[in-house]
Amino acid sequence: MRRLRKLHWADWAILALLGLFFGYVWFQIDGTLKYKWRWEIIPQYLFRYDEEQGRWVANILMQGLINTVRISVLAGLLALVLGTALGLARVAQNLTIRMLARTYLEFLRNIPAVVVIFIFYFFLSEQLIAAFRIEAWARGIARGENAWIWELFFGDMRRFPSLISGIVVLALFESAFVGEIVRAGIQSIPRGQREAAQAIGMTWADEMRFVVLPQAMRKVVPPLANEFIALVKNSAIVSLISVHDLTYKTVELVSSTRAIFEAWITTAVLYGGLCFLLSLLFRRFERAER
């Protein structure tokens, strides 16, 4: 209630305009398109009752949401590792290393993610999967006794090759942005601290490890949090290579039920709710760091 009292009249006006806009869209869909709403079918595609297990289990949309979380977390961790290495390479003493890192960053930052994912998947991923026999390895695990451990982290192991391709390409794409964030954090550290580290005989590696990076990583937490939330939304592109994320599952649902608006509105709410929860989590984390 206190927050509602703090709202200015302009805030109420904006909320009213948004309400009118969504009301107009609803009227156009319901009246002009003669669309028959079927919201009652959506809950059964979120959860279903499994008679064999005797409990409620995730259905198609929640399975997609869980896969989206898996992909985002694994791709985010890999992007953080790669991005930190790229950020260090951008400020390295060796000119060749700096130029190679900048070429990689500029290449990925200036190409659409859709183009990157197709280039990687069709020209590199299939060859690497075949060379390392990843598909046969994943099928062997799926038939094994301890398959549930792998499925906890990667889902259905029969779809592991496409999943790992999606994770890697997302990590490669996002690492370019993480690398620039880390580079900016490193360069924000006062030069006097680096000169002091050099004065006591620290090598460049020790200077970065013990002096620069611990301070830089604390400074870049807010932009890294925003980049991870963007990664969650960008993860929808992996549906183009048949990774069974939330977007892919929604397309399946629309194809089978023709509940176009209900399915996509529900998906938008799930994505929005996930990103909102992440923003609250990162906000709390930032407060704890201060």
HELIX and SHEET records of a PDB file:
HELIX    1   1 ARG A    2  LYS A    6  1                                   5    
HELIX    2   2 TRP A    9  PHE A   27  1                                  19    
HELIX    3   3 GLN A   28  THR A   32  3                                   5    
HELIX    4   4 TRP A   39  ILE A   41  5                                   3    
HELIX    5   5 ILE A   42  LEU A   46  1                                   5    
HELIX    6   6 ILE A   60  ARG A   90  1                                  31    
HELIX    7   7 LEU A   95  ARG A  109  1                                  15    
HELIX    8   8 ALA A  113  PHE A  120  1                                   8    
HELIX    9   9 TYR A  121  SER A  125  3                                   5    
HELIX   10  10 GLU A  126  ALA A  131  1                                   6    
HELIX   11  11 ILE A  134  ARG A  143  1                                  10    
HELIX   12  12 ALA A  147  PHE A  154  1                                   8    
HELIX   13  13 MET A  157  ARG A  159  5                                   3    
HELIX   14  14 PHE A  160  GLN A  187  1                                  28    
HELIX   15  15 ARG A  191  ALA A  199  1                                   9    
HELIX   16  16 TRP A  204  ASP A  206  1                                   3    
HELIX   17  17 GLU A  207  VAL A  212  3                                   6    
HELIX   18  18 LEU A  213  LYS A  219  1                                   7    
HELIX   19  19 VAL A  221  ASN A  234  1                                  14    
HELIX   20  20 SER A  235  ILE A  241  5                                   7    
HELIX   21  21 LEU A  246  THR A  257  1                                  12    
HELIX   22  22 ILE A  260  GLU A  289  1                                  30    
SHEET    1   A 2 PHE A  47  ASP A  50  0                                        
SHEET    2   A 2 ARG A  55  ALA A  58 -1                                        
END                                                                             
